[in-house]
């Protein structure tokens, strides 16, 4: 199980529901204690992470910590 402490390193991820998470960034792009992040499935994801839904629908993690549908 992943240790979800505030100082967790953040990675940009590509997420395919329900639970397929693949790291896009090879190195950490931030740290959860000082950088914005979004939460999906009780995991922290760096700004720029993408949820790819069925079809061509994508949802992107924004600087304010929210997920927004891309158009």
C-alpha positions in Angstrom: 0.0 0.0 0.0 1.2 3.5 -0.8 2.2 5.7 2.1 -0.1 8.8 1.6 1.8 11.3 3.8 1.7 14.9 2.9 5.4 14.9 1.8 4.6 12.4 -1.0 6.3 13.0 -4.3 4.0 13.9 -7.1 4.1 12.4 -10.6 2.1 13.3 -13.8 -0.1 10.2 -14.5 -2.3 8.9 -17.2 -5.3 7.3 -15.5 -7.8 4.9 -17.2 -10.6 4.0 -14.8 -11.2 2.0 -12.8 -7.7 1.6 -11.5 -5.1 1.7 -14.2 -2.5 4.4 -13.3 0.6 4.9 -15.5 3.3 7.4 -14.7 4.0 9.8 -17.5 6.8 11.6 -15.8 9.9 9.5 -14.9 10.9 11.8 -12.1 8.8 13.5 -9.4 7.5 16.9 -10.6 6.5 18.1 -7.2 5.9 17.4 -3.5 2.5 17.2 -1.9 3.5 19.5 1.0 4.1 22.5 -1.2 2.8 21.9 -4.7 -0.8 21.7 -6.0 -2.3 18.2 -6.7 -5.6 16.5 -7.5 -7.0 13.4 -5.8 -8.4 10.5 -7.7 -9.2 7.1 -6.1 -7.5 8.2 -2.9 -4.2 8.9 -4.6 -2.5 12.2 -5.3 -1.7 13.2 -8.9 0.4 16.1 -10.1 -1.0 19.0 -12.1 -1.2 17.9 -15.7 -2.3 14.4 -14.9 -5.1 13.1 -17.2 -8.0 10.8 -16.7 -8.9 9.1 -20.0 -12.6 8.0 -20.0 -14.4 5.8 -22.5 -14.5 7.6 -25.9 -12.3 10.6 -26.3 -13.3 12.3 -23.0 -10.4 13.5 -20.9 -10.2 15.2 -17.6 -7.1 17.2 -16.6 -5.7 18.1 -13.1 -5.5 21.9 -12.8 -3.4 24.3 -10.6 -6.3 24.9 -8.2 -6.5 21.1 -7.4 -9.6 20.4 -9.4 -10.3 18.1 -12.3 -11.6 19.8 -15.4 -13.0 18.3 -18.6 -10.9 19.1 -21.7 -12.7 20.3 -24.8 
